[in-house]
Amino acid sequence: MSNVKVRSMEGRVRFAHVFTPTDNYNRDGKEKIITLCIPKTASLVVFENARLKAAKDEFNGKVPPALVKITGGQKPILKDGDEYYNTREEEKKPMYESHKGCWILTVGARDNANIRVLDETGTDMIDPAELYDGCYAEVLVNFSCYMSKPRTGYAGGPILSRELLVVKKTRDGEPIESAAAAPLTDEELNKYFGGAASQADTVDDL
């Protein structure tokens, strides 16, 4: 298995779970994870070089077709923050406003991984509150390539994996607040709490 370490460009932090693991993103269990929103004006050459080197080191100087792109495809390194996430025309919009105009890098590690989290001075961060949605950071990522084995429902093939090693906060930014639910109208209140409707009758989309 090849291993190539690369330092990312600066991005805006979203959904950081690097001190305490979460199971929101991994069907196989908990992991430590972070998302960076990287402006599309940034050069992607560091990711291109890391991908090429990791692939060539593992596959005798060749890059398998499945690993050609760093954006697009089934398992891209970077996702398009302007990509539509809804299929109905009237609902087409990016998933998050903060993702507009950005490449989205999400990278994680095992729940017991010893990820270094540094502040702006390069000192180990003690207070998890310093790394919040909206601040800016860089990450050190390990790229590795290997050939996965076939299993039920999966034919196997070349894999480019990435593992989070270090997070370094670079500067503060405008905090990004989670969207709050809109206040209920009188009609909606009556729907959920008025009359003799059972609880099951008032759960949407049952």
C-alpha positions in Angstrom: 0.0 0.0 0.0 1.3 3.4 -1.0 1.3 6.4 1.4 1.6 10.0 0.4 1.2 12.9 2.9 -0.2 16.2 1.7 -1.0 19.5 3.3 -4.2 21.0 2.1 -4.9 24.6 1.2 -6.9 26.7 3.7 -10.6 26.1 3.9 -13.6 27.1 6.1 -14.4 24.5 8.7 -17.8 22.7 8.7 -18.9 19.8 10.8 -15.7 19.2 12.8 -15.7 16.1 15.0 -12.0 15.7 15.6 -11.9 15.7 19.4 -14.9 13.3 19.8 -15.8 10.8 17.2 -19.2 10.7 15.5 -21.2 8.0 13.7 -23.1 10.4 11.5 -20.9 9.8 8.4 -19.7 6.2 8.7 -22.0 3.2 8.4 -19.2 1.0 9.8 -18.9 2.8 13.1 -17.7 6.0 14.7 -14.9 8.2 13.2 -13.2 11.5 13.7 -13.9 13.8 10.8 -13.8 17.3 9.4 -15.1 19.1 6.3 -13.3 22.0 4.7 -14.9 24.4 2.2 -12.1 25.4 -0.1 -12.6 28.3 -2.6 -12.7 27.2 -6.2 -10.1 29.9 -6.9 -7.5 27.7 -5.1 -5.1 25.6 -7.0 -5.8 21.8 -6.7 -2.3 20.8 -7.8 -1.4 19.4 -4.3 -4.3 16.9 -4.6 -3.5 16.1 -8.2 0.2 15.4 -7.3 -0.8 13.3 -4.2 -3.3 11.2 -6.2 -0.8 10.6 -9.0 2.1 9.7 -6.8 0.0 7.4 -4.5 -1.5 5.6 -7.5 1.8 5.2 -9.4 3.7 4.0 -6.3 1.1 1.2 -5.8 0.3 0.3 -9.4 3.8 0.2 -11.0 3.8 3.7 -12.4 0.3 3.5 -13.8 -2.9 5.3 -12.8 -6.0 3.1 -13.0 -8.9 4.8 -14.9 -11.0 4.7 -11.7 -8.5 7.0 -10.0 -8.1 9.5 -12.8 -10.2 12.4 -11.4 -10.1 14.2 -8.1 -13.5 15.7 -8.7 -16.6 14.0 -10.0 -17.0 10.2 -10.3 -18.3 7.9 -7.6 -15.8 8.6 -4.9 -14.1 12.0 -5.6 -11.5 13.5 -3.3 -13.3 16.9 -3.6 -17.1 17.4 -4.1 -18.6 20.3 -5.9 -20.2 22.7 -3.4 -22.4 24.1 -6.1 -23.8 20.7 -7.1 -27.5 20.3 -6.9 -28.7 17.8 -4.3 -32.4 17.7 -5.2 -33.8 16.3 -8.4 -37.0 18.3 -8.6 -36.5 21.5 -10.6 -38.2 23.8 -8.1 -36.0 22.5 -5.3 -32.6 22.5 -7.0 -30.2 24.2 -4.7 -26.8 23.6 -3.0 -27.1 21.6 0.3 -25.6 24.5 2.3 -25.1 28.2 1.5 -21.6 28.0 2.9 -20.7 25.4 0.2 -21.3 27.8 -2.7 -18.3 28.5 -4.8 -16.2 25.9 -3.0 -14.7 22.5 -3.4 -15.7 20.3 -0.4 -13.1 18.2 1.3 -14.3 15.7 3.9 -11.7 13.6 5.6 -11.7 11.4 8.7 -9.9 8.7 10.6 -10.7 5.9 13.0 -12.4 6.8 16.2 -9.3 5.9 18.2 -6.9 7.7 15.9 -4.5 10.2 17.6 -5.3 13.3 15.4 -3.2 16.3 16.2 -5.3 19.5 16.4 -3.2 22.7 16.5 -4.1 26.4 17.0 -2.9 29.3 15.0 0.5 29.2 16.7 1.1 25.5 16.0 0.5 24.6 19.6 -1.8 21.7 20.5 -5.3 23.0 20.9 -6.8 22.4 24.4 -10.2 23.9 24.1 -12.4 22.2 21.4 -14.5 25.3 21.2 -11.6 27.0 19.3 -12.4 24.8 16.3 -15.9 25.9 15.3 -18.0 26.0 12.2 -16.9 29.1 10.3 -13.2 29.3 11.3 -10.5 28.5 8.9 -8.0 25.6 8.9 -5.7 23.4 7.0 -5.3 19.6 7.3 -2.6 17.1 6.8 -3.9 14.1 4.9 -2.4 10.7 4.1 -3.4 9.4 0.7 -3.0 5.7 0.1 -3.8 3.3 -2.8 -4.6 -0.3 -2.7 -6.6 -3.0 -4.6 -9.7 -3.9 -2.7 -11.0 -7.5 -2.8 -14.3 -8.5 -4.3 -17.2 -9.1 -1.9 -20.9 -9.6 -2.1 -22.4 -6.8 -4.2 -19.0 -5.3 -5.0 -16.6 -6.3 -7.7 -13.4 -4.9 -6.1 -10.9 -2.6 -7.7 -8.4 0.2 -7.1 -9.1 2.4 -4.1 -7.7 5.8 -3.2 -8.2 6.3 0.5 -7.5 9.4 2.6 -6.8 9.6 6.4 -6.8 12.7 8.6 -3.6 13.2 10.5 -3.4 16.8 11.6 -5.8 19.8 11.7 -4.3 23.3 12.1 -6.5 26.3 12.7 -5.3 29.2 10.6 -7.6 32.0 11.7 -11.0 32.9 13.1 -14.0 33.5 10.9 -17.7 34.3 11.1 -19.4 31.5 12.9 -21.8 29.4 10.9 -25.0 28.8 12.9 -27.1 25.7 12.3 -30.4 26.4 10.7 -33.2 26.6 13.1 -36.7 25.3 12.3 -39.2 28.1 11.4 -41.8 28.9 13.9 -45.0 26.9 13.5 -48.1 28.6 12.2 -51.5 28.3 14.0 -52.6 25.9 11.2 -49.5 23.7 11.8 -50.0 23.8 15.6 -53.6 22.6 15.1 -52.4 19.8 12.8 -50.0 18.4 15.4 -51.8 19.2 18.6 -55.4 19.9 17.8 -58.3 17.5 17.6 -58.2 13.8 18.4 -55.3 12.9 16.1 -53.0 10.2 17.4 -49.2 10.8 17.5 -48.7 8.5 14.5 -51.1 10.6 12.5 -49.0 13.7 13.0 -45.7 12.4 11.9 -44.8 13.5 8.4 -44.3 11.1 5.6 -45.3 7.9 7.4 
